[in-house]
Structure formats: C-alpha cells, structure tokens
Amino acid sequence: MDFQLTKEQQDIKKAAREFALGEFTDVAREYDLNETIPLDIIRKAKELGLVGSYIPEEYGGPGFGFLEWAMIMEEFWRVDPGIGQQLSAVAFGSEEILLFGTEEQKKKWLPRLFESDAIMGFGITEPDAGSDTASASTTAVLEGDEYVINGSKIMISNGNIGEFLLVYCLTDPAARSKTGRHSIIIVETNREGYQAEPMHGKMGVRASDTASVYFNNVRVPKENLVGTQGNGFIQLMKFFDHSRTYVAGHGVGLAQGALEMAVKYVKARKAFGKTIASFQGTQFRIADMATKIETARNTVYKAAWLVDQGRPDPMVTGIAKLYASRIAVEVVDEALQLHGGYGYFDDTDIQRFYRAAKVLEIYEGAKEIEKMVIAREMMGKV
Ligand SMILES: Cc1cc2nc3c(=O)[nH]c(=O)nc-3n(C[C@H](O)[C@H](O)[C@H](O)COP(=O)(O)OP(=O)(O)OC[C@H]3O[C@@H](n4cnc5c(N)ncnc54)[C@H](O)[C@@H]3O)c2cc1C
C-alpha cells in the first residue's frame, strides 16, 4: 500500500489548483449572483485537459484516471463550487459511453468534447421519478430504424447548453422486472421536438446550467442506443459507481476551501482582546473539521482508485459519496459560524460555499439512497 501521490498526480493537482485560482477567483461571486455559465473558462479548461480527464487519449481525452479526476474536482471546488460544478458536468455521462458504448460510438461522441465547444449531459430525473429511477416514464419506442422519444426530464445539467444528452428512457414497459424496462439513448439537442427551459433560482452552484427538458416525438437513429435495450437500469447503477467518486471529490474540495477560509478569518478576527484562533474552543473545532476532511479524502481516493483498478466497489463509492457530502455540509456550517455575522452576507465567499454544499446530499444519489446501497452491499457480504 502506497499513499504517496505520483509525481504526475501531484502535477495534475497543482495544475488544477493554479487554474482554479487564476480563472475562478475574480469572477466566482459575480457568476454566482448573476447565474452566469462560465463558457470562457470551460474552453480554457478543455485546452488544459481539465474536463472529462478520465477519457482515454484514443477518444480525444487527456487519459488520466478517476483518481486524478476526483483530485481535479477537489481543487476546483476548493476555489469555487459553482464553476467547479459546471466544469464537472461538461462531460457528464461520458462514463456511460466508455462503459457500454460501441467502439464506433466512443469515436463518434467523445472526441468532439475536446475538439469543439461541445458539452454533454445525462437526463435521468423526471418530475415524478427522481431517486426511484426504475419508475422513469419518458418513453422511447422503436419505429423502423429510429427511436421515437416522448416525455420530460427535470433538473438536467446542461439541458440548455449541451450539444447532446444521454437520456434514460422506458423502452420495455412490459418486462417483468422493473430493472429491465429502461434503456439509455443519445439525443442531439438540435433534433426536432427537443425543447429545454432554464431552471433559475438554485440555492447554490448557480454558475451551472440546469434545465427542464421536453421530448415531443424526438426521433433518433437506433444506433444511438448505448449498451443493450432493457439494460439501462443496470448500466445506470454501474455508471453511478464511477461518477459518485468524483462527486464525492466535490465535497472534499468544498470542505477544504471552507476550512481554509475559516482559519484565515479566526487568525485575524479578535474578540475579548485576543484572536478567535487563540481560544482552545476554536482550535478544537478546526481540528474536528480537518479530521473529517482528511478521512473523507482518503475514502474518496480509495473509491476512485478502485475504479481505476477496474474494481469499482459500490459500497466504498457509496461511503465516499455519503461521507464526503455530509462532512462538507458540517464543515461549511462550522466555517460560516466562525465568520460570525459577516459570513451571513453575500459579499463573503463562505456563504456561497454554504449555499452550495447541500446539493451534494441531494444529487447523484441522495444520502438516503447511498445508505440503501451501502446497507445492501453490507448485508450481501455477511
Ligand atoms: C443542481 C442540480 C443538478 C442536477 N443535475 C442532474 C442531472 O444532470 N441529471 C439528472 O438526471 N438529474 C439531475 N439532478 C436531479 C437529482 O439527481 C435529483 O434531485 C435526485 O436524484 C433526487 O431526486 P428528487 O429530487 O426527485 O427527490 P425524491 O426522489 O423525490 O426524494 C426526496 C427525498 O426523499 C428521499 N427518499 C426517496 N426515496 C427514499 C427511500 N426509499 N427511503 C428513504 N428516503 C427516500 C430522498 O433521499 C430525498 O431526500 C440535479 C439536481 C440538482 C439540484
């Protein structure tokens, strides 16, 4: 067992940190307030290999692993969760193509993410089916050589600005098992019948695109099916074993950024004739925050490392996602508390982090869903 990052990993982490500090710092507050999508920053990140970094070189990507991608996410979210979220989502869903797509599909869809301004997304959630993905009701019916898609999705990252989305569709409603009814299909957003509406007013991560998406007789060639018809639910669960590792990395980064802000603040702020940092009560809180973050980081790195070893572990990924998102919420709460009343105003960065944190316990598997996965895996082992 070797806990030392390789020289390359250290360099990637450093490059991500420098990029985030250079590109996010001055604009983060304004982009959050105005809900500005950082298209300029996406372009620059692509040039440096800092989006979809786990995509192999043969498909146009930088060819790093999920561990490196989780570290990049950590460094981005450490500086700004909103811009970090948008950069995280640029290639969201590409894992599914890598896992289940044909060679032809990988060569067709993935390189364009790096050769152009193309952005993608993954539409799973529906107005009446969120955590319960097996109840999704957007239909795709095979007519000749085309799937005809009807229905709607909600809260879809990049639904407005994406060039194409993976769409989780009901294709086999009569299948006996609820887990054998869905399929994953690529839909270009310029297809007739595709419509998206921005969803404004998010509590946090406001520099990221979120949409309601509607499909009205959208026709796509049957070659756009990813994997096997009727296997979409199983494929989706395997996708989450990968994607949740770097979403857990978001939590580590957010918590680290919040802790650093708190430390700076308490070292400068005085009360009762001393810096707040000099009170042991403050030091204990800083110690607790650092302990949580380091514990989460180790779990996240392990989960991502297992993915890179070709042995994704749903239990370890679930623990990483559950724990990192929980401690992110706890740490940023303490960090804001240490800022006192000043932390409550929108000219401080800490309140932006505070607003952002909660999403981590909701998307990419709400915390209750992670617990269901962990318990299921644990029960199966004994
Ligand atoms: C900023 C943002 C970006 C997003 N991006 C995407 C995206 O790109 N693609 C996409 O498809 N979706 C996206 N989502 C949607 C997100 O994945 C869903 O919000 C999430 O899966 C939860 O679904 P829901 O909101 O319908 O909540 P529900 O499923 O209605 O759940 C509500 C609450 O009940 C709990 N609950 C549900 N079932 C159980 C149970 N059996 N036992 C105990 N508790 C339970 C849940 O954990 C949750 O706390 C995004 C959401 C946000 C906020």
The ligand as an SDF file (V2000), in Angstrom:
LIG
                    3D

 53 58  0  0  0  0  0  0  0  0999 V2000
  -28.1670   21.3130   -9.1860 C   0  0  0  0  0  0  0  0  0  0  0  0
  -28.7600   20.0010   -9.5980 C   0  0  0  0  0  0  0  0  0  0  0  0
  -28.2780   19.3600  -10.7300 C   0  0  0  0  0  0  0  0  0  0  0  0
  -28.8360   18.1520  -11.1310 C   0  0  0  0  0  0  0  0  0  0  0  0
  -28.3880   17.5630  -12.2960 N   0  0  0  0  0  0  0  0  0  0  0  0
  -28.9970   16.4320  -12.7400 C   0  0  0  0  0  0  0  0  0  0  0  0
  -28.6170   15.8490  -13.9910 C   0  0  0  0  0  0  0  0  0  0  0  0
  -27.6970   16.3220  -14.6850 O   0  0  0  0  0  0  0  0  0  0  0  0
  -29.2860   14.7550  -14.4200 N   0  0  0  0  0  0  0  0  0  0  0  0
  -30.3000   14.1980  -13.7030 C   0  0  0  0  0  0  0  0  0  0  0  0
  -30.8830   13.2330  -14.1620 O   0  0  0  0  0  0  0  0  0  0  0  0
  -30.6870   14.7270  -12.5000 N   0  0  0  0  0  0  0  0  0  0  0  0
  -30.0660   15.8310  -12.0140 C   0  0  0  0  0  0  0  0  0  0  0  0
  -30.4560   16.3840  -10.8120 N   0  0  0  0  0  0  0  0  0  0  0  0
  -31.5570   15.7730  -10.0770 C   0  0  0  0  0  0  0  0  0  0  0  0
  -31.1080   14.9440   -8.8680 C   0  0  0  0  0  0  0  0  0  0  0  0
  -30.3660   13.8310   -9.3060 O   0  0  0  0  0  0  0  0  0  0  0  0
  -32.3660   14.5630   -8.0600 C   0  0  0  0  0  0  0  0  0  0  0  0
  -32.8130   15.7370   -7.4160 O   0  0  0  0  0  0  0  0  0  0  0  0
  -32.0830   13.4560   -7.0500 C   0  0  0  0  0  0  0  0  0  0  0  0
  -31.8210   12.2430   -7.6810 O   0  0  0  0  0  0  0  0  0  0  0  0
  -33.2750   13.2630   -6.0650 C   0  0  0  0  0  0  0  0  0  0  0  0
  -34.4560   13.1160   -6.7580 O   0  0  0  0  0  0  0  0  0  0  0  0
  -35.7300   14.0100   -6.3620 P   0  0  0  0  0  0  0  0  0  0  0  0
  -35.2760   15.4340   -6.3170 O   0  0  0  0  0  0  0  0  0  0  0  0
  -36.8360   13.6790   -7.2860 O   0  0  0  0  0  0  0  0  0  0  0  0
  -36.0920   13.5980   -4.8880 O   0  0  0  0  0  0  0  0  0  0  0  0
  -37.0070   12.3640   -4.4510 P   0  0  0  0  0  0  0  0  0  0  0  0
  -36.5870   11.1280   -5.1340 O   0  0  0  0  0  0  0  0  0  0  0  0
  -38.4240   12.7850   -4.5560 O   0  0  0  0  0  0  0  0  0  0  0  0
  -36.6260   12.2440   -2.9290 O   0  0  0  0  0  0  0  0  0  0  0  0
  -36.9710   13.2240   -1.9440 C   0  0  0  0  0  0  0  0  0  0  0  0
  -36.3260   12.8000   -0.6440 C   0  0  0  0  0  0  0  0  0  0  0  0
  -36.8460   11.5420   -0.2340 O   0  0  0  0  0  0  0  0  0  0  0  0
  -35.7980   10.6330   -0.0270 C   0  0  0  0  0  0  0  0  0  0  0  0
  -36.1740    9.2750   -0.4150 N   0  0  0  0  0  0  0  0  0  0  0  0
  -36.6170    8.8590   -1.6220 C   0  0  0  0  0  0  0  0  0  0  0  0
  -36.8060    7.5320   -1.6090 N   0  0  0  0  0  0  0  0  0  0  0  0
  -36.4720    7.1060   -0.3780 C   0  0  0  0  0  0  0  0  0  0  0  0
  -36.4620    5.8270    0.2530 C   0  0  0  0  0  0  0  0  0  0  0  0
  -36.7860    4.7020   -0.4040 N   0  0  0  0  0  0  0  0  0  0  0  0
  -36.0710    5.7520    1.5450 N   0  0  0  0  0  0  0  0  0  0  0  0
  -35.7230    6.8600    2.2230 C   0  0  0  0  0  0  0  0  0  0  0  0
  -35.7050    8.0880    1.6770 N   0  0  0  0  0  0  0  0  0  0  0  0
  -36.0760    8.2150    0.3900 C   0  0  0  0  0  0  0  0  0  0  0  0
  -34.6580   11.1160   -0.9110 C   0  0  0  0  0  0  0  0  0  0  0  0
  -33.4340   10.6460   -0.4810 O   0  0  0  0  0  0  0  0  0  0  0  0
  -34.8040   12.6200   -0.7650 C   0  0  0  0  0  0  0  0  0  0  0  0
  -34.1560   13.0490    0.3850 O   0  0  0  0  0  0  0  0  0  0  0  0
  -29.8800   17.5700  -10.3750 C   0  0  0  0  0  0  0  0  0  0  0  0
  -30.3330   18.2050   -9.2100 C   0  0  0  0  0  0  0  0  0  0  0  0
  -29.7880   19.4010   -8.8170 C   0  0  0  0  0  0  0  0  0  0  0  0
  -30.3220   20.0620   -7.5710 C   0  0  0  0  0  0  0  0  0  0  0  0
  1  2  1  0
  2  3  1  0
  2 52  2  0
  3  4  2  0
  4  5  1  0
  4 50  1  0
  5  6  2  0
  6  7  1  0
  6 13  1  0
  7  8  2  0
  7  9  1  0
  9 10  1  0
 10 11  2  0
 10 12  1  0
 12 13  2  0
 13 14  1  0
 14 15  1  0
 14 50  1  0
 15 16  1  0
 16 17  1  0
 16 18  1  0
 18 19  1  0
 18 20  1  0
 20 21  1  0
 20 22  1  0
 22 23  1  0
 23 24  1  0
 24 25  2  0
 24 26  1  0
 24 27  1  0
 27 28  1  0
 28 29  2  0
 28 30  1  0
 28 31  1  0
 31 32  1  0
 32 33  1  0
 33 34  1  0
 33 48  1  0
 34 35  1  0
 35 36  1  0
 35 46  1  0
 36 37  1  0
 36 45  1  0
 37 38  2  0
 38 39  1  0
 39 40  1  0
 39 45  2  0
 40 41  1  0
 40 42  2  0
 42 43  1  0
 43 44  2  0
 44 45  1  0
 46 47  1  0
 46 48  1  0
 48 49  1  0
 50 51  2  0
 51 52  1  0
 52 53  1  0
M  END
$$$$
